[in-house]
């Protein structure tokens, strides 16, 4: 049977998408824990996941914030870095994340905002280079956690992941996020190993100090 050029290209594209996802999934297995078992860290990193038109967090993002709050109240973390997009005047993802976290009882002084966390890569890069984070708990859903863990590890952060799946998401929402993740993971491996882009930076704002190096 003759394979057409179109078929060959389709197969190559499929391989280019599947292999990166397999790599990140296998890499993440040893770094995913539970809230009960995870050892204390100085910082948890919460990744943005979109806002509704009224400026409030989406269900996916609310679950991430609620999971981080549980870590905080169980004494697993002291600070929470909330990273999201703030490129537009009417779109303040980190601000909305903080507002929701405060409504859950987290003190504002223990919340640090990253207004330039436009993508997972940017968040991990800035966590290391702007906020001085060497060790952290990553808080996000199961579908996103392997990519987040892989990127942060490749950028020099020792990380443990906690899944933030606190509800059953709609079929449409789940399909969208999973499809997006397949493509984003391929892009992530290209960036951390080949192109190595430098995101928006700025003045260092270290969260941790020399005394915090004892944290796992």
C-alpha positions in Angstrom: 0.0 0.0 0.0 1.4 3.4 -1.0 1.5 6.1 1.5 0.7 9.5 0.1 2.6 12.6 0.9 -0.4 13.9 2.8 -0.6 10.7 4.9 3.1 10.8 5.7 2.8 14.4 6.8 -0.2 13.6 9.0 1.7 10.7 10.6 4.7 13.0 11.3 2.5 15.6 12.8 0.8 13.0 15.0 4.2 11.7 16.2 5.4 15.3 16.9 2.4 15.8 19.1 2.2 12.4 20.9 5.9 11.9 21.8 6.3 15.2 23.7 3.1 14.4 25.7 4.5 10.9 26.5 7.8 12.4 27.6 6.1 14.9 30.0 3.7 12.4 31.4 6.4 9.9 32.2 8.6 12.6 33.7 5.8 13.9 35.9 4.9 10.6 37.6 7.5 10.8 40.3 6.7 14.4 41.1 2.9 14.3 41.7 1.7 14.0 45.3 -1.3 14.7 47.5 -2.1 17.5 49.8 -1.9 15.2 52.8 1.5 13.7 51.9 3.4 16.6 50.3 6.2 18.0 52.4 6.1 21.7 53.4 7.4 24.2 50.8 7.8 28.0 51.1 5.7 28.7 47.9 2.9 27.3 45.9 2.5 28.4 42.3 -1.0 28.8 40.9 -1.3 29.1 37.1 -4.0 31.3 35.5 -6.8 29.6 33.6 -9.0 32.4 32.3 -11.7 34.7 33.5 -15.4 35.0 32.7 -16.6 38.2 31.0 -17.5 39.7 34.4 -13.9 39.3 35.5 -14.4 36.4 37.9 -12.3 33.2 37.7 -13.5 30.2 35.6 -14.3 26.9 37.4 -10.9 25.5 36.4 -9.2 28.6 37.9 -11.4 28.6 41.0 -10.4 24.9 41.6 -6.7 25.8 41.4 -7.1 28.7 43.9 -9.2 26.5 46.3 -6.6 23.8 46.2 -3.8 26.3 47.0 -6.0 27.6 49.8 -6.2 24.1 51.2 -2.4 23.8 51.1 -2.1 27.1 52.8 -4.5 26.3 55.7 -2.9 22.9 56.2 0.4 24.6 56.7 2.0 23.1 53.6 3.0 26.5 52.1 3.6 30.0 53.5 3.2 32.0 50.3 1.2 31.6 47.1 2.4 33.0 43.8 -0.6 33.7 41.5 0.5 34.0 38.0 -1.6 35.1 35.1 -2.3 37.5 32.2 -2.7 41.3 32.6 -1.9 42.6 29.1 -5.1 44.4 28.7 -6.7 47.1 30.9 -10.0 45.2 31.3 -8.3 41.8 31.9 -6.6 41.3 35.3 -6.2 37.6 35.9 -3.8 37.8 38.9 -6.0 40.4 40.5 -9.1 38.3 40.2 -7.2 35.3 41.5 -6.1 37.3 44.6 -9.6 38.6 45.2 -11.0 35.1 45.2 -8.2 33.8 47.4 -8.9 36.5 50.0 -12.6 35.6 49.9 -11.5 32.1 51.0 -9.6 33.5 53.9 -6.1 33.7 52.7 -4.3 36.9 54.0 -3.4 39.3 51.3 0.1 39.7 52.5 0.8 36.0 51.8 -0.3 36.3 48.2 2.3 37.4 45.5 1.1 38.4 42.1 2.9 37.8 38.8 1.2 40.0 36.2 3.2 38.7 33.3 2.5 35.0 33.5 1.0 34.9 30.1 1.9 31.3 29.5 3.1 28.3 31.6 6.6 28.8 30.3 6.6 32.5 31.3 5.3 31.6 34.7 8.0 29.1 35.4 10.7 31.3 33.9 9.7 34.3 36.0 9.2 32.2 39.1 12.9 31.4 38.9 14.4 34.6 37.6 12.1 37.3 39.1 10.8 35.7 42.3 13.9 33.7 43.1 12.0 30.4 43.6 14.1 27.2 43.7 11.5 24.9 45.2 7.7 25.0 44.8 4.5 23.2 44.8 2.7 23.5 41.5 -1.1 23.7 41.6 -3.1 22.9 38.5 -5.3 20.3 36.9 -4.2 16.8 36.0 -4.3 17.6 32.2 -1.9 20.5 32.7 0.4 19.3 35.5 2.8 17.2 33.4 3.7 20.2 31.2 4.0 22.6 34.1 6.2 20.2 36.0 8.4 19.5 33.0 9.0 23.1 32.2 9.7 24.2 35.7 12.2 21.3 36.2 14.0 22.1 33.0 14.2 25.8 34.1 15.9 24.8 37.4 13.0 24.6 39.9 12.6 21.6 42.1 8.9 21.0 42.0 6.1 18.8 43.3 2.7 18.8 41.7 -0.8 18.8 43.3 -3.8 18.1 41.1 -6.6 20.7 41.4 -9.5 18.6 39.9 -12.2 19.4 42.4 -15.2 18.8 40.2 -16.4 17.1 37.0 -15.9 19.7 34.2 -18.2 20.0 31.2 -17.5 17.8 28.2 -16.9 20.9 26.1 -14.5 22.4 28.6 -12.6 19.2 29.1 -12.2 18.6 25.4 -11.0 22.1 24.8 -8.3 22.0 27.5 -7.0 18.6 26.6 -6.8 19.4 22.9 -5.0 22.6 23.7 -2.6 20.8 26.0 -1.5 18.4 23.3 -0.3 21.2 21.1 1.1 23.3 23.9 3.2 20.4 25.2 4.9 20.1 21.8 5.6 23.8 21.8 6.9 23.6 25.4 9.6 21.0 24.6 10.7 23.1 21.6 11.1 26.1 23.8 12.9 24.6 26.8 15.3 22.6 24.6 15.7 24.6 21.4 14.4 28.2 21.1 14.7 29.1 24.9 12.8 32.4 24.6 13.1 35.1 27.3 9.7 36.3 28.5 8.9 39.8 29.9 11.1 40.3 32.9 11.8 43.2 35.2 13.1 44.1 38.6 13.7 41.0 40.9 11.1 40.5 43.5 12.4 37.6 45.6 9.9 35.7 47.7 12.4 33.3 49.2 15.6 34.1 51.2 18.7 32.2 52.1 17.0 30.8 55.1 14.4 29.2 52.9 16.9 26.8 51.2 16.0 24.2 53.8 12.6 23.8 52.3 12.2 20.7 50.0 
